[in-house]
Amino acid sequence: MIDRRALWRTATALGALMAAPAYAQTSADPARTAEQAPDTNTETETGIKDIVVTARRREESLQSAPVTVTAFSGAQLQEKGITNIDRLIQATPGVNFDANPRAAPRPFFRGIGSSNQGAGGDPSSVAFLDGVYLARGAMLGIDFYDMERVEVLKGPQGTLWGKNVVGGAINFITAKPSREAEASAQITIAEYGQLNGHVMLNLPVTDGISTRLVLGAVTNNGYRRTQDGHPLDDENMVSARFQTKVDIGAGTSLLLSADIANQDLSDNSRYNVIVLPFRTTPPYGYDDYDKPRIANPDRLGFIRSQTGGLRAELTTDALGFASWTTTAAWRSLDYSFSNDLDGTNAATNLANHLGTDGLQIIGLEKADSYSAESRLSSLGTGSLSWVAGLYYNHDTIYRERETQQQVVATSVNRFNGESRNDSYAVFGEAQYKFGFGLRVFAGGRFTQEKKVYRASRIRGTPAAPVVSYDISATPGVFEKGVFTYRAGVDFRANEHIFAFATISTGFKSGAFQEQPGTAALAMVPTAPEKVTNYEIGLKTDWFDRRLRANISAFRMDYQDFQTIKVVPDASGGPLATRLTVDTADATIKGIETEFIAQPAEWFDATLRYTYLHPYFTRFIQTAAFDASGNPVFVDAAGNRLSRTPKHAVVADVGVQTPKADWGWLRAGVVMDYQSDIFDNNVNDYKEYRRARTLWDASITYHPNDRWSAQLWVKNLTDKEYRIWQTNGGSYQFVQYGPPRQIGVTLNAAF
């Protein structure tokens, strides 16, 4: 049998060796430099560096975009150790995520997200890779190395982005092939067997053809283990990305991309904290275990995921009046998992009065997502600018899921779902700029969506299971056409002050339940989600760009918000549960701020703070099902939305020595604070996370601009904190975040 860990270590070593003979980069790529030049506020030697973003499908300075965006350049991602979606969200206040399973995280923006993993559900806050929609949570398992930048867009993006986005979007923009030979390599060695290796090679083939190859391997032996030494919460991923850019003629190019990422993980560690005292005075909730390191599951589970895709993009300025970009892409996912949900063995379950010897979840998912977009963007520097296009997306999703109530299953209760989704859209946005700094813009998108959902349920004994229902011949259908829009104004008073005000809307198609009890329920979709967002913002730079202060305030009116919850189901046994989908209305108010100070070359500081006031105005929640299968309802109006802290702060401070013949040193400290969180919308303190503060620190030695060695520590105080939990009445299973970890990262550029 092939030793996977040996394979990953071999790939790491080969990656480092491949970088060695690469040619040195002698000059910057002129075309790429032009792309990255901000449209206002040119960089200064000691000023705050600007970032060009494409939040509105055109390049513009972050400080001139009338959108609330948190952006990270590739250098910032590397410096801050942001290597996966978990770390990215942790660095972005106002964004949270559902962390179970680890290979399929689902982001929540300003309280808006979806934990619906079923084939008939869609994410409310999504991600795009080079403009391509990532339809499923497990498709976010991509490698972050060699990203040009990442943009986190807050609020609905229902006009210019494919598959309407109601909560927010994460845009991953990879570094593209350039005309000069260059290479880079990175190796990380850390506690818990962490060994990561990455290499990038950019090679021009001819004057008009360039290629870029990125290889990566990530491995971790697990932050926690079983009693007999098997890893839990480990990391094992290999990835590759290859791009070719062909310059066909003046102003015309073809970009071909392919990528793949393969994850093979052991099970998560889980602990039943319902056996610990429940506090009725602050801090509320069940107590945490003291830095748990050992779990004793009766069955070792797994998480396996392979995701990747192909992309072709043709861009030309040959029309003269507009740039024409056409993109066609395919994304795929092959994902399976087996989880010991209770995280312990039969003896412990008996001692904890769980009522069964074990709980297991098994499932698999296969998905293909095809998309095409053709877009025109106006050229020139005139008063009128515009973007217009057509979009199509087709998804096929198949998913199986089963919860077993015994270590050795004596019954079958499997739900199968298959969804075929088609989305057509026409969109456009125009902007007019007046001579005194005022710009007025408006745009709209008409989306026609159709979702056909087939489901079946299999029950009985393992030897002779029977079909409880099957709606393949009479599937559930959701079909609707929706118009969404965005309009606003912005004003640049001078080179230091920029203000904007917008109204924007978003839409998400109706969802089908993953585990419906009857065929009738399986065919009924929820109402589509709709949101209207009112937002004002101010972006300012002061003291020769040594101080930046950005602030925005918003109000989101949410209709038919799709909420999902695992609830007790007495009709299926004493510990049976069922996934239910309800709809609700909510009003979300908040403030987003960003302050950056760089008064001198040796010192810089960043503070990002988000305040959220997210509450339901209408919500009748399905709290349980009785022995006859009838739903039990609870009025949850006035409750706070789940997975949403009221206060979130990310602050980092860096100091640097002057550059000298021996090089220079840089030290940094990062603080990440979140106030308390409910993981359920009932707000009953059973699924409750206390406020927590995490600290990271690092010191980096640069002998020159090409080499660096960084000593870092994550979770400096070894804080114990929850990242996921579920309560089933007689149990509450909790998963904890990574403990303190110390490591070294070496970087080289050629």
C-alpha angles and dihedrals in degrees: 000000000000113000103230094197091053089050092053092048090048091051089051093053093045090050092057092047093049091058094056102078095042119127119255117252107244101182142004120267104258093211093050092046090054091050092054098045110113117237091229138016104037116219121263128204095256101019128105109280116242126227124215112222134188098207089134095041091260131083115260139145116276087235092055098046115104090218133092102247134166107201133185124193120218090256091052092050089053095045094048095044093240099163104148143022093270093058092043093054091044089057093050116071114211091040126090135162147214102244102195119127096022092219092056110045119174117206124224117205117199088339094312118118142103133242090191104126093170123120089247096056134081132203118260093206114037147179135235127202109208088335095312117126115242101213101190135045094241090057087074089074092103129136116258097203117119095014114159089210145322122228121200108199116199122213132013117333095188100142113051104021126079120250098023115267117216104177106025144295140239114216116200111198114189123209109262130220113280133200096249127074111249140151141186137189136192132191125185124192119181147146121297090042094293109173119163127172131182135173133184125195122186112187129174110220097189135345089280103034127068131173134199125195126188123186125183142179125185125183135170126172092220135277089235135028143201120253090262093050105262114145124255126186091019130155127225120160137149120190143174135190126186128184133180124193119197121192102213097179144320107329093354127105141161121214120195120189137182130176140169136183125189122196124188110179136169121231126292120256114246134182132196104231095174087092089064121082119282111227118220093186126056124324088045128201141045115325122254126239114253105260096316115211103163128059127176110212116176091220126034109228132197143211118210124179136169118183135164144116154191129261135185123189125184116192127181139169092193092112089070098212097057144017111245118209124181121183131185121183145170125201124186137190133193109181135165136166144179117194132186092219097192093046094214143076135265095264093054092045089054092049090048091049091238093154097231137054095239150351122216133179121200130177149143136206136194122186139172123191122192122186140171131185133180116192137179121203122187119247129215135046100269127133094264122063129168148172126208134169155144126247137192131181131180122185130184115191130180121183138173124192134175135172115207120200097202138057088235105035115237095176141035124226106164128164120203122193133182125184132186113193130188124186125183123183143173116196144171145164131194131194131194121199121206121208096249097060102273120128126187120196139176136170144165143198130206112204127189112194131183125182123184114193127193122184141171137184125213120198139168136062122337089245096052114016118175134205109256092189139341124192097182091117094045105031126184113257131201116186127164143144116220134183117212127181147185127204135167152124134246132190132200106204091182139327090292105046129057125169133183142180125193144175114204137169136202139193139199125188123247120278134226124218118259095212108026115174096219140026090247091058091045092061098050118090124202121247114274118265117249130183135182116199125196113193140172126184145179125204118188141173122197142184097025091316094306093120127042125188120181125173135170133179126200147177121204121196107200125196126192094357106191109232124186128198139171105232134180114270112198091183090070100046140289095300100026118132136191133204110234131188120208131172127229143167123239142177116216122190127178155143127235120196137180125186122181124181126187105163093160139013091254098053137050135161135185128195123185118181130178127189118193131188101187116169137157117244093185126019130145102181127200100234100177147333121246127224090276093051095253116144122246113213133208126192105233099172109139094031124126119253114257124258091019123121116200091221128034127171132181115183130171133180126196133188126189136189120232115271111262140166090277092049127246142278130229125192125190140182125195126195121196117189129180126177120224122307136202114215090196130055092225089072092211094144093244093105097036133142119203121225112278140189123205127193129201126183137184144173120202130195117205114189086183140335093288104049134050140165119201126194108199143173125199122203089014096191093045090241118192110223138158125243099175140010142165131197124206101176097259095042142034115196117198133192120201132213124247117292125230112309129185122199150149127237122195121198130189132179125191 
